């Protein structure tokens, strides 16, 4: 649960929409240049937004397995980003439609620049085969339905939030690179985090001491990231 509280009545029940920051086309060149952030700043903001989105998706959905998917050179060129994206899209679309797969995957490069994926799976049609190996003392499974290479899957247990944070760290792990042109891939019948407007006394939110306070001209904003049952 993300709580965003203000000491002023700025949130309403309607008329709100999410948007990205943008530069107005009519802005004078000098002002536009003065206000423009560096490409590094833009990439950092994009990475943070992607981490936040994956975190929210993972916490809003009950994923069952942490997975690692690698690519076999016998099945696909592991260095050809366009071919990989196309093949992954076809495979995932088929699994979503036929097997009810729900997924979030984060791409990463091997040290030799080949691509692979980490993420979460769930779905009644997901097939698991005992690999005969243990990871961290728990059974590691293979996914025979992954037709592009090799796979491992482990049941999620313990601190689910920690597992989510672990996957999010892969986003931007390699010098802020956006592998395959995207930070992450997701699909299936995923639930979006619910939004609810509730009246709280700002002083009570602030007194929890779990978040960060921001001063904005004319108001204060307090942000808390917490588990639903902890608040």
Phi, psi and omega in degrees: 000130173254123177253124175241112185242147177233148177277001177236153181283073183260346180265138179234172182278345182211172176082010180255144176213145179279144179204162177265155174294147181211161175261131180291131182304329184276001182292139180299143182308318182297315180293322181296318179292322181294324183269353185284134177276160178289161178300326179296320178295318179299316180296321180294317178296318179298318179297318180295320178297320180295316177300317180295320181293315179297318179301313182294319178298316183294322181283336180274351182233145181269080175287149186252336186222140168270130186233151170234125182242123176248169185245135180270131178297342177281342182256330187197154175287110187290353182251353183269097184302316182296318179294321180294314180299317180296314181293319179298317180299317179295315181296312183295319179299318179296317181292325178293313184288320187266330187240000179068029181295139169238134188207156166223126182230137178246121180283150177212154176265141166289171176297335178270011177079002173287155183262152169209179187225147170234150177169203184235143176234154168202155178152137182296334182269011181283124180264134181232133178236128179301123182280348184084004180240159176244143172236117183063029179082004181238154185299133173257129181254157168255155180247095183298340180284344177283104191266002186256002180165227186249160186206152168222148178217139176230141178295137177284135181210169176070225185279097182298321180298322179294322178296321178296316179298324180298315180292321181299331181294339178289338179287116181078012183300324185261080176055036176072015180290144174257088185300141178059018176082356179221151179284326183202166176231141180212157179184176184094187182279069182274139175274140174272150177302138180283148176243135180218136178260121184227142176276117173236152170285123184304323181297328179287320176299313181299323183293339178298329176068020182263350189238202183233136179259136179240134175265123178238142181313118176089356182197171176235144177239135178237129184240129178233134171248119185207164172282146183305316185285348182271353185252000000 
